[in-house]
Amino acid sequence: MDQALKEYIASLKPEGFPDGNALVKEGMEMAKDIPWNKSRFLKEYGYESHLEYRKKNLAEGKQTYQLLMGLSTLDEELEGIKKIHEFAKRTGFEVRSMQSIPSSLVGLAPEYWEGAPKPTSYMMEKEEDWTAHTDAAPVDICWQDWHLASPNNLNQTKYALKAGTSRLGCFSTFTWDYPGYHDEKQRFSDMMRTMGILAAKKDEGMDCITYPEDGLPGYFMDIVSYVGYEMVEHYIIEDLCGARMSFSYGGLLSEILPRMSFALAMEKLYGTPEHPFVTYYNGSTNEQWDHDLEANYGLGASEMLIQAVINLKYNMPVVINPVSITEAQRVPTLNELFNIVKCGIGAERKAKEWLSIIDFSKFEDLRDLLIEQGTIFYNNVMEGFKEAGVNVEDPLEMVMVLRHFDPAKFERVFHPSMERYGYFVPYVPTVLGRETVEKEKEIVAELKEKGYENAVKGKKIICASADGHSYGLQLIDTVWREMNADVVNAGTNMEAAFVLDLADEEDADVIIVSVHCGQSLDYAKLVSEISQKRNKKYNVVMGGMLNAMLPGYTEPVDVADLINEIGVFATNDFEKQINYIAEK
């Protein structure tokens, strides 16, 4: 490893942070005063754990289903839980699990709520709100988003355990930022204490959940890198913190062969008959159509069918977590979620017939390749960290170095192909990574064909993502560089004030912001408010998921017109964007 890289990695080490192992021990002591209560689901159905329920279903040849649900208010969410129970009771379908997706503000203490962008989901404010979920109906509830790695993680862990959550996450989201909160030492010291709490509850059956696409792997171009990175997380969670790791994935991996081989690889690496490693498959969204939406049932059915087949073949009680046909556009309604489950149940009925038809050797060959090359990736990371002086025995230091490591650089530096070829070559390309590159080429070719190649030449453009999603940022960064603009990539999770500050520092002509999580309208309002306070006009373009939850609506609606009225130019049409930029 060259000196420049050593110095870069060493620069990521946190200064003045406490010992992570000591913090984990503090958490284990704290756990003695935190009960993990049995949920209504376990009590009424007589299971010791959700895993026991999943294993029972698989033994009977049935699949277990889970829904991701984040409605607009707490009352609607609780009513939705009751409707899930009624649906399962009426149909007999094994849909008795739900992952709560509240507002990202839940991840912050109340003093940080005011002024933060409001996403499209409901709030939880006090301990009773968590318990209300598990008491609403005999439905298994788990919490992942905005919990384990959030600034408010200690309180949320206590609340979730007392409420009887079946598992807690999401470890990988330590990469996420929270508007207005910047105390990394406190946040991640508390995260280590929380890991100690989960470690103390391991023997009772508590799992620490991770989801790669919501962390560093969400930026990766190769599934080999996914495997190697998850081996790093496993080392931190299990070897250093002493907790028990469980693993879920699926949102960005829509191609059947690598999608399912990934699960087989992780299961072979870390699964046991007593504790399978993979918890659930999430439905993918990156191949969904944005027109003739009913055709997306075909995509969902094909995924759920092969998931059921793989579960039966390899005796894996992995939960199927389908996404509605509208997932790529907006938050789904509960009925839309029920409809996709019905589609899965129909596909599942044919799973046993496919067992004798499918050639599983292709899955197993790719599984073994992923393990082989992923292990090289993992070893490269560990050796590289040691060489740069990172204390790989300290879980807090490991997390902080990973958090601040440039994701694209991380993949390319440690990827096995670098040693073999001297340059980065994906062995098993991710779908979204490849599609992003293809979309970049398509947009650039179209703009050049229309004569726009030099329309923004020399314009200085700040490109930023308002949340943790990176592919939209990668897309706009590449397009405007190809259009000969002078691009400054601000990165992900960029708060409005920081973006405007950067524009001032760089004397930028235009700011382009990619949004995804329903915060577009609030973000635009913040841009406008800050601009007025500074008495300065900023040229801001916004694209991506231009929707928000408005008063009186139970579903997100398109807010591009409202954003434009504020003075931020909102559109996903690159030709309109380039004409706007050319005038500035």
N, C-alpha and C positions, 0 to 999 in steps of 0.2 A: 504494500500500500504506500502510495507516495506521500511526501511530507505535507503537501497542501491538503490532502484528504484527512490525514491524521489531525491536522490543526482544525479543520472544519468540524470534525466529530468532537474533538476535545472542547471546542467553543460551545457546544450544545449542553455540556454538563452544567447542572444548576449550581449556583453559588449560594452558600449560607443555608442550605436546606438540611433538615434533620435526617438522622439515619432511618432509612425506610424499614429496616427489620425491627427496630425498636417501636416504630409506629404500628406495625402489624401486631406486635405483642400487646401494645396498648389496646388495640381493637379486640383482641381475644379476651382480654380482661373485661372490657366493656360488655362483651357478649353475655357475660354471666347475668347481667341485669336486664337483658332484652329477651323476652320470650318469643319463640316462634310458634305461634298458635296454629291449630288445625283449622283449615277453612271449612266453611259450610259444605263445600263440594265433597271434601274428604269425609266429613262426619256423616253426611246423609247417604253417601254411596258406599261407605265402609272401606275405603282404600287407605293404606298407610302413606301413599305418595301418588303424585300424578304419573310417575314412571310406572308404578304398579298397574295403574289404569291403562296406560298405553300398551304394556306388555300383555295384559289380558285381552285387549282388543285384537292384537296381532295373532295371539294364540288361537283366536276364534276366526281368523282370516279376514278381520275387518281393519280398516284404516281409521286413524284418529285425526280429527280436523280441529283447526284453531282459526279464529278470526282476529284480525287487527282492527281495532275500533277506536276512533277518536271523534266523537260528535261535538256539537257546538256548545253544549252546556253540560254540567255535571248531572242535572236531572235527566236530560236526554240520554246520557251515557248509562245511568243506572237503569233507566227504563229499557234501554237496548239490551242490557245483560239479562233482564227478565224475559225479553223476547227471544233471546238465544235459547234460554232454558225451555220456553214454550215450543219453539221450533224443534228442538231435539226430542222433546217429549211427544210431540204430535207426529213426527216423522219416523222416530226411532234411529235417526242418523247420529253418529257419534261426533256431535258438534257441542262439546261441553267445556271448551277451553277458549279463553279470550286474552289477548294482550292489549292492555290499556295504552292508548297513545294520547296523553294529555298535552296541554300547551307547554312549549319550551320554558315558559316562565316558571313552571313548577320546579325547574332545576335551580332557581334562584331564590334567595331569601327575600321576604316581602319588601325590604327596603330598596331592592333593585327593580321592582316591577314597573314603577312609574317611568314613563318615557321610553321603555323598551318596545320594539316592534311586536305586534300581537299576531301570532300564527293562527291557523284555522283549526283550533281545537279548544277543549274546555279546561277550566282551572280546577286545581285542588289546593286548598288553603290550610287545612288543619287535619290532624291525625284521623279524626272521624270520617273524613272524606275517603281515605284509603279503606277503612273498615266497611264503609257503606258499599263499596264495590263487591267485596267477598260475601257480604250479608244479603245482597240484593236477590240472589238466587243461587242454587247449587251449581255454579259454573266456576271452573278453575280460572283464576286470574293471575297474570304475571305482569311485572313492570320491567321495562328495559329502557326505553327512550327517556332521557332527562333524569336518570336516577343514579346508578352506581358511580359514574364519572363526573357528575355535575358538581357545581359549587355547594349545593345543598344536600350532598349525598348522605351525610351522617343521619340527618333527620329523616330523609326519605327511606333509608334502610330500616330504621327503627319502625317507622310507620308501616312499611310493606311487610316486615316480619310479623308484627303484631296482627296485621290484617290476615296473614296466612298465605302470602304469595308462594307459588310453587317453585319459583326460581327468580333470580335478580340479575339485571344487567344494566347497561351494556358496556363491558370492559373496553371495547375498541373505541368507544366515543370519547376517550380522553383527548382525542384530537380536536373535539368540538370546542368552540368558544361561545361565550354568553355575553350579549350586549351589556356594556356598563360594568362588567366584572373583570378585574385584572389581577387579583391576588392569587397567583399560582401556588405560592408556598402553602397557604391555608387550604386551598382547594385540594391539592394533591396529597398533602399530609393527611387530610381527612379521608381521602380515597384509600390510602394505605390502612388507616384505622378501619375503614369499612371492609377492606379485604380481610383484615383480622377477624372481624365479626363473622364474615362468611366462612372463613377457615374454621372457626369454632363451631359452626353449625353444620360442617361437612358430614360428620358422622350421623347427624339427624336426617341427612338427605338433601341439604341445600346446595344448589348449583350456582356457580358464577357464569353467566351467559356472555358470550361475545358474538359479534355479527360482523364479519370482515368488511363488507361493502360500506359500512358506516364508519370505517376507520381508514388507516393507510392503504389497505388493499383496494379501496374504492378508486384509487388513482392508478392502479397497476395495469399493465398491458398484457401480463402473462399469468396464467393460473398457477404455474410453477411458483411464482413469487407469492401468491396467496398461501400456498402450502408452507413454504419456508417461513413466511411471516407468522402464520398461526402457530408454528413450532416455537417461535420466539415468545408469543403470548402464553403458550402452554407452560413454557419454562418459568415465566414470571408468576403466573397465577398458581401453578401447582408446586413447582420446586422451591420458589422463593417465598411465596405468601402462604402456601399450605392449604389453599382453597381447592375446590373441585371445579374444573372447567367443563362447560358444555358449549356446544357450537351449533350455530344456525346460519343459514346463508340463502342466497338464491335470487335476490332482486336484480342483479346485473348479469347473471350467468344463464342465458336462455338456450344455448345450444345443448342438446340432449346429452351427447357423449361426454364432453368435459364436465357438464353440470353434475351428472351422476357419478362420474369417476372421481370427482373431487370429494363427494361424500364418502365413497368407498375408501379413498386414501386416508382421510381423517379418521374414519372408523378403524381401519387396519392399524394405524399408528397408535391410537389411544383408547379405542373402545374395548370394553370387556362385556361378557354376558351379564354381569351384575349391573354394570353401568355403561350403557351405550353412550357414545360420545356426541353423536349428532342428535339435536333435539327437534328441529323443525326445518322443513324446506319452505322458503318463501316463494310465492309466485313471482315470475319475472315480469317486467314492464317494458323493457327496452325494445321489444319487437311488436308491441301493441300498435294497432292502427288508430289514427285519430279521426277516422271516418268509417261508416258502416260498422259501428262498434260491435254488433252481434258476432261479427267474424272473429272477435277476440275470444269467444267461447272455444273456438277450435284450438287456439294457442294454449289456453288454460287446460282444456281436456287432455291434450297430448302430454303436457307436463305432469298432470296429476296421474295419468295412466302409468307412465314410466316410473314415477315415484312409488306408486303402489306395487308395481312389479318388482322393483329393486328391494323394497321393504320385505316382500314375501320371500324373494330369492335368498337374501342374506340375513334374514331374521332380524331386521332393524326396525324397532318401533318408533320410527321418525314421524312426527306430526306433519300433516299436510296443511300448509297455511296459504290458501289460494288468494289471489287478488281479483277484484272485480274487473269487468270489461272496461270500466271508466277510469281505472287506476292511474293511467298516464296523464289524465286530464284534470282530475279533481278527487277530493275525498269522496268515497262511495257512500251510498245510503245502505242501511242495514238490509233492506230487501235485495239490493244488488249483490251484497255479500252472500245472502242465502241462495240466490240464484246460481252463483258460481260454485257453491258447495254442492248443490243438486247436480250440476254438471259433473263435478268430480265423483260423486256417488255413482252416477251412471257409468262413467269411464271405469271406475273401480270394479264394477261387476264383470268386466272382461279381463281383469288383470291375470287371473289364474290361467286363462286360455293362452295368454301371451308367454307364459313361463316356458313352455316347451318349444316355442318358436324362435325366441330371441337368442342370438349368439352373444353370450355374456363375456366371451374372451376379449372382445374389444374394450369393454369397460375395465376389465382386470388388467389388460396390458397398459392402458393409459393410467390407471390407478398406480401401477408399479413405477411408471415413468415419473409421475408427479411426486411420488415418495422419494425416488432416487435423486431427482434434480432439486426437489424442495429441501431435502436434507443437506445438499451441498450449499444451497442458498442460506440455510440456517447456520451451518458451520462457518460460512463466510462472514455472516453478521457477528457471530460471537467472537471469532478471532479478530475481526476488524475492530470491534468495540474494545477488546482487551488491548490491542496494539495501540489504540488511541488513548488509553488510560481511563476508559470507562470502568467503573466498579460494577462488574456484571453480577456481583453477589448482593447488590442493593436494589430492591424492586423499585424504589422511588426514583433513583438515578436512571435506571433503565427506562422507565416510563417517560421521564422528562426528556431524555435524549431522543427517544422515538417521536415524542410529541413535536419536537422542533426540527426534526430531520426533514429536509425537502423530499416529498414522497417520490417524485420522479427520479431524483438523484439516488435515493435509497434503493429503488429497484435496480437501477442500472449499475450501481457500484457493486452490489452483492450478487447479482444474477450470475448463474453458472456459465452463461455464454460468454461473459467478458473474459474469463480465463481461457476458454476454448477458442474463441474467434478474435478476441481483442475488441469487440464491439457488441452492442446489445442485439440479440436475436430472440424474440419470443418463441418458446417451444410449443406452447398451447395458448394462442392469443385469446384474450377476453373479447367477448362480443361487442361490448360497448366501446372498448378501446379501439377496436378495428372499425366499428361503425362511425365513431367520432372522426377518425382519420378520413374515412370515405366521404362523410358529410362535409368535412373541411374542403376536400378536393372538389366536390360537387359545387359548393357555394362559390369557391374561388374561381372555378372554371366559368361558371355562369356570369359572375361579375366581370371577369376579364373579357368574355365574349361580348358583353354589352358596353365595353369600352371604359370601364371604371378603374382600370389597373392603376392609374396614377392620380385618380380623383382626390385621394386623401394623402398623397405623397407629402412627407414632411410634417404632417399633423401629429402632435404628441397626444397619445391616447392612454388614459389609465384604464386597465381592464381589471375588474374585481368580481369576486363572488360574495354575495351577501350572507351565505351560509356555508356549510361544510362540503357542498357538492362541487366537484372539480371539473367534470367533463364539459359543462357549459362554459366554464372559464377557459379551458383548453381550446374549445372551439373558437371563441371570439378572439383569443390571443393569436391563434394561427391565422385566422381570416384577415385580421387587420395588419399583421406583419406581411402577409402575402400581397396586401394592397399597398405596401410600401409606406405604411404609417410608422411612426416612431412609438413603439408600444412599451409601456411600463406595466408589468404584471404585478398587481398588488397582492395576489394570493386569495385564499378563501377566508370565510368568517370575518369579512371586513365591515366594521361599523361605519355608519354614514359619516360621522365626524372624522374618522381616520382617512377615509377615501378623499374627503374634501381637503384635509390637511396635506395629503400626498399630492393632490392636484396643485395646491399652492406651492409646495416645495419644488415640484417638477415643472411648474408653469405650463400645465397641460391645457390643451385646447378643448378636450372632451373627456368625459368619464363615461365608461360603459360598465353597467352592473348586471350580472347574471343572478337571477333569483329563482328559488325553487319551493320554499316551504310556506308559501301563503303570506309572506311578510311584505309583499311588494308595495301595497298602498301605504302602510305605516312607514316603510323605509323612504318612500317618496316624500311623505309628509315631514320626516326628519330632515331630509335634504333641504326641503323648502324652508323649514324653521331655522336651520343653521345658516342657510344662505341669507335670510332676512336679518338675522342677528349680526352677521358679518358685513351686511350691506354690500353684498357681492353676488354677481350673477355667475352661476356655474352651468355649463352645458352638460347635461346628464342624460344618457340613454339607458333605458332599462329593457331587458328581454328575459325570456324564460317562462316560468309559470306565473303569468300575470293575473292571478286570482286572489281573492281574500274573502273572509267571512264578514258579511255586512249585517247590521241590525235588522232583525225581521226575517233573516234567511237561515235555514238549517243546513245549507250546502254552500260551499265556496262559489262565488260568481266571478265572471270576468270583470276586471276593474281597469283595463287599459285606458278607457275613456276618462275615468276619474283621475288616473295618474297624469294623463296629458293635461287635464284641467289645472292640476297643481303646478305644472310647468316642467315636469320631467317627461321626456319624449319616450313613450312606451310602445314598442313594436318588436315583433320577431322577423320582420321583413328586412333583410340585409340591404336591399336596394334603397328602401326608404331611409335606413340608417346612414348609408354612405352619402346620400344626397344631403341629409341633415348635417353630417360631419363636414362635408365639403364647404358648407356655407359658413362654418365657424372659424 
